[in-house]
Amino acid sequence: MTTLWWSLTIVLMIAGLLGTCIPMLPDTPLILAGAVVHKVAFPEGAHTITWWTIGALVLLMLVSFVIEFISGAVGAKYFGATRYGALGGFIGAVVGLFFGLPGLFIGPILGVLAGELIGGKQLVDAGKTTWGTVLGATAGMVVKVGLGLVMIGWFAVDVVWG
């Protein structure tokens, strides 16, 4: 049974780390789920984790949600986005859900561009705003990968030395 629980823990954490880069796959919640599975399967003993670690992983997961929510908007705003661009990006993200993985990337970008054009911006200015959205979302993804690695590292350190 030990092998089963360890395998499940590792699979959840790897899937969570992959989810930081692949849309529609949960990310840090899966890493946290792996840690919780481990804590429930091994409540005591040499290779268990503390409740402090679970609490820290919950906090890091919440930080990743905030970063995911604001990163694209911060990039867009830095490059001069308007409310039209923000609304277009939201609509593009929703519509993109229906077109699979390419739609998840292209939908928000086209939405911001369309929103800015509808809002009266010229093509070059709307393109700059769209580029800001891409840069912000990419920066957010990089930070989320880092947070995922920190979560897994924290878990590993607590298992080995906790």
C-alpha positions as CSV (number, residue, x, y, z in Angstrom):
1,M,0.0,0.0,0.0
2,T,2.9,2.3,0.7
3,T,3.9,2.3,-3.0
4,L,0.3,3.1,-4.1
5,W,0.2,6.2,-1.8
6,W,3.6,7.4,-2.8
7,S,2.8,6.9,-6.5
8,L,-0.4,8.8,-6.2
9,T,1.3,11.6,-4.3
10,I,4.1,11.9,-7.0
11,V,1.6,11.7,-9.9
12,L,-0.5,14.5,-8.4
13,M,2.5,16.7,-7.9
14,I,3.9,16.1,-11.4
15,A,0.5,16.8,-12.9
16,G,0.2,19.9,-10.9
17,L,3.6,21.2,-12.0
18,L,2.6,20.4,-15.7
19,G,-0.6,22.3,-15.0
20,T,1.3,25.5,-14.4
21,C,2.1,25.5,-18.1
22,I,-0.8,23.7,-19.6
23,P,-4.2,25.5,-19.5
24,M,-7.3,23.5,-18.3
25,L,-5.1,21.3,-16.1
26,P,-5.2,22.3,-12.4
27,D,-1.9,23.3,-11.2
28,T,-1.1,24.2,-7.6
29,P,-4.3,22.6,-6.2
30,L,-3.0,19.3,-7.5
31,I,0.3,19.8,-5.8
32,L,-1.5,20.6,-2.6
33,A,-3.8,17.5,-3.1
34,G,-0.6,15.3,-3.4
35,A,0.6,16.7,-0.1
36,V,-2.8,16.1,1.6
37,V,-2.9,12.5,0.2
38,H,0.5,11.9,1.7
39,K,-0.5,13.5,5.0
40,V,-3.6,11.3,5.2
41,A,-1.8,8.1,4.1
42,F,1.1,8.7,6.5
43,P,-0.2,10.6,9.5
44,E,2.8,9.6,11.7
45,G,6.2,8.2,11.2
46,A,9.6,9.0,9.8
47,H,8.4,10.3,6.4
48,T,5.3,12.3,7.2
49,I,4.8,16.0,6.8
50,T,3.7,18.6,9.3
51,W,0.4,20.5,9.3
52,W,2.6,23.7,9.0
53,T,3.7,22.4,5.6
54,I,0.1,21.9,4.6
55,G,-0.7,25.4,5.7
56,A,2.3,26.9,3.8
57,L,1.3,25.0,0.7
58,V,-2.3,26.4,1.0
59,L,-0.9,29.9,1.2
60,L,1.4,29.4,-1.8
61,M,-1.6,28.0,-3.8
62,L,-3.6,31.1,-2.9
63,V,-0.7,33.3,-4.0
64,S,-0.6,31.4,-7.3
65,F,-4.3,32.1,-7.8
66,V,-3.7,35.9,-7.3
67,I,-0.8,35.9,-9.7
68,E,-2.8,34.0,-12.3
69,F,-5.7,36.4,-12.0
70,I,-3.8,39.7,-12.2
71,S,-0.7,38.9,-14.4
72,G,-2.3,39.4,-17.8
73,A,-4.2,42.5,-16.6
74,V,-1.1,44.1,-15.1
75,G,0.8,43.5,-18.4
76,A,-2.1,44.9,-20.4
77,K,-2.5,47.9,-18.1
78,Y,1.2,48.6,-18.2
79,F,1.0,48.8,-22.0
80,G,-2.1,51.1,-21.9
81,A,-5.2,48.8,-22.0
82,T,-8.6,50.2,-21.7
83,R,-11.8,48.7,-20.3
84,Y,-12.7,47.7,-23.8
85,G,-9.5,45.6,-24.0
86,A,-10.1,44.0,-20.6
87,L,-13.7,43.1,-21.6
88,G,-12.5,41.8,-24.9
89,G,-9.9,39.7,-23.2
90,F,-12.5,38.2,-20.9
91,I,-14.9,37.4,-23.7
92,G,-12.0,36.0,-25.8
93,A,-11.0,33.7,-23.0
94,V,-14.5,32.4,-22.6
95,V,-15.0,31.9,-26.3
96,G,-11.5,30.3,-26.5
97,L,-12.6,27.6,-24.1
98,F,-14.7,26.1,-26.9
99,F,-11.7,25.7,-29.2
100,G,-9.4,23.6,-27.1
101,L,-5.8,24.3,-26.3
102,P,-5.2,26.8,-29.2
103,G,-8.3,28.7,-28.3
104,L,-7.1,29.1,-24.7
105,F,-4.0,30.9,-26.0
106,I,-5.4,32.8,-29.0
107,G,-8.9,33.7,-27.6
108,P,-7.8,36.2,-25.0
109,I,-5.2,37.8,-27.3
110,L,-7.8,38.3,-30.1
111,G,-10.3,39.5,-27.6
112,V,-8.0,42.2,-26.2
113,L,-7.1,43.2,-29.8
114,A,-10.8,43.3,-30.8
115,G,-11.8,45.2,-27.7
116,E,-9.1,47.8,-28.1
117,L,-10.1,48.3,-31.8
118,I,-13.8,48.6,-30.9
119,G,-12.8,51.1,-28.2
120,G,-11.3,53.3,-30.8
121,K,-7.6,52.6,-30.7
122,Q,-5.5,52.4,-33.8
123,L,-4.1,49.0,-34.8
124,V,-0.5,49.8,-33.6
125,D,-1.7,51.0,-30.2
126,A,-4.1,48.0,-29.9
127,G,-1.3,45.7,-30.8
128,K,0.9,47.1,-28.1
129,T,-1.8,46.5,-25.5
130,T,-2.2,43.0,-26.8
131,W,1.5,42.4,-26.6
132,G,1.4,43.6,-23.0
133,T,-1.3,41.0,-22.2
134,V,0.9,38.3,-23.7
135,L,3.9,39.4,-21.7
136,G,2.0,39.7,-18.5
137,A,0.4,36.3,-18.8
138,T,3.8,34.7,-19.7
139,A,5.4,36.3,-16.7
140,G,2.6,35.0,-14.5
141,M,3.1,31.5,-15.9
142,V,6.8,31.7,-15.1
143,V,6.1,32.8,-11.5
144,K,3.5,30.0,-11.2
145,V,6.1,27.4,-12.3
146,G,8.4,28.8,-9.7
147,L,5.7,28.6,-7.0
148,G,5.0,25.0,-8.0
149,L,8.6,24.1,-7.7
150,V,8.8,25.8,-4.3
151,M,5.7,23.9,-3.1
152,I,7.2,20.5,-4.2
153,G,10.6,21.4,-2.8
154,W,9.0,22.4,0.6
155,F,7.1,19.1,0.6
156,A,10.3,17.1,-0.2
157,V,12.3,18.9,2.5
158,D,9.6,18.3,5.1
159,V,9.4,14.6,4.1
160,V,13.2,14.1,4.3
161,W,14.0,16.3,7.3
162,G,10.7,16.9,9.0
